[in-house]
Amino acid sequence: MQTTLEAKISGRNKLDGTVTNIIPGTVTAEVELDIGNSKMITGVITKKSLDEMQIRKGDELTALIKATSVMFIKE
């Protein structure tokens, strides 16, 4: 039985996308999302989270990004 929790999240950098690729490892897994406009984002999560969330190719997910710093490069 799955329950839904209403949560408030401080992170504002949310990107919706579709899972296009999963590379499972022993401890972690890379999850790749197509976020539209020919843009992709890849994140690393634990293998346990991948299994518990039952993430599969084609699933719609939201990537929540919390960064403490942003760096820029100009060449």
VENNOR-V362404 format. One record per residue. N is the residue number from 1. RES is the residue in one letter. PHI is phi in whole degrees, 0 to 359 (* if undefined). D_FIRST is the distance of its C-alpha to the first C-alpha in Angstrom with 2 decimals. Layout:
BEGIN
n=N res=RES phi=PHI d_first=D_FIRST
n=N res=RES phi=PHI d_first=D_FIRST
END
This chain:
BEGIN
n=1 res=M phi=* d_first=0.00
n=2 res=Q phi=258 d_first=3.78
n=3 res=T phi=250 d_first=6.59
n=4 res=T phi=251 d_first=10.11
n=5 res=L phi=251 d_first=13.06
n=6 res=E phi=271 d_first=16.55
n=7 res=A phi=237 d_first=18.78
n=8 res=K phi=254 d_first=22.49
n=9 res=I phi=236 d_first=23.90
n=10 res=S phi=282 d_first=27.57
n=11 res=G phi=291 d_first=27.85
n=12 res=R phi=249 d_first=29.46
n=13 res=N phi=270 d_first=29.95
n=14 res=K phi=247 d_first=27.07
n=15 res=L phi=235 d_first=27.54
n=16 res=D phi=274 d_first=25.37
n=17 res=G phi=195 d_first=25.68
n=18 res=T phi=246 d_first=24.69
n=19 res=V phi=293 d_first=24.13
n=20 res=T phi=251 d_first=27.31
n=21 res=N phi=203 d_first=27.47
n=22 res=I phi=226 d_first=25.69
n=23 res=I phi=242 d_first=27.85
n=24 res=P phi=282 d_first=25.90
n=25 res=G phi=244 d_first=27.91
n=26 res=T phi=288 d_first=27.60
n=27 res=V phi=245 d_first=26.30
n=28 res=T phi=237 d_first=25.88
n=29 res=A phi=217 d_first=25.34
n=30 res=E phi=269 d_first=27.18
n=31 res=V phi=239 d_first=25.33
n=32 res=E phi=253 d_first=27.72
n=33 res=L phi=244 d_first=27.14
n=34 res=D phi=270 d_first=29.51
n=35 res=I phi=257 d_first=29.91
n=36 res=G phi=92 d_first=32.57
n=37 res=N phi=53 d_first=36.36
n=38 res=S phi=61 d_first=36.74
n=39 res=K phi=247 d_first=34.99
n=40 res=M phi=236 d_first=32.57
n=41 res=I phi=223 d_first=30.85
n=42 res=T phi=239 d_first=29.69
n=43 res=G phi=231 d_first=27.59
n=44 res=V phi=247 d_first=26.89
n=45 res=I phi=233 d_first=23.57
n=46 res=T phi=288 d_first=22.62
n=47 res=K phi=298 d_first=21.62
n=48 res=K phi=298 d_first=18.67
n=49 res=S phi=296 d_first=17.47
n=50 res=L phi=303 d_first=18.20
n=51 res=D phi=290 d_first=16.10
n=52 res=E phi=295 d_first=13.06
n=53 res=M phi=276 d_first=13.27
n=54 res=Q phi=52 d_first=14.07
n=55 res=I phi=285 d_first=17.19
n=56 res=R phi=226 d_first=19.41
n=57 res=K phi=304 d_first=22.78
n=58 res=G phi=93 d_first=22.73
n=59 res=D phi=294 d_first=19.68
n=60 res=E phi=268 d_first=20.55
n=61 res=L phi=229 d_first=20.39
n=62 res=T phi=244 d_first=22.18
n=63 res=A phi=270 d_first=24.43
n=64 res=L phi=252 d_first=25.11
n=65 res=I phi=248 d_first=28.53
n=66 res=K phi=238 d_first=29.99
n=67 res=A phi=241 d_first=33.57
n=68 res=T phi=267 d_first=36.12
n=69 res=S phi=207 d_first=39.01
n=70 res=V phi=232 d_first=40.15
n=71 res=M phi=244 d_first=43.13
n=72 res=F phi=236 d_first=45.45
n=73 res=I phi=231 d_first=48.06
n=74 res=K phi=232 d_first=51.10
n=75 res=E phi=252 d_first=53.45
END
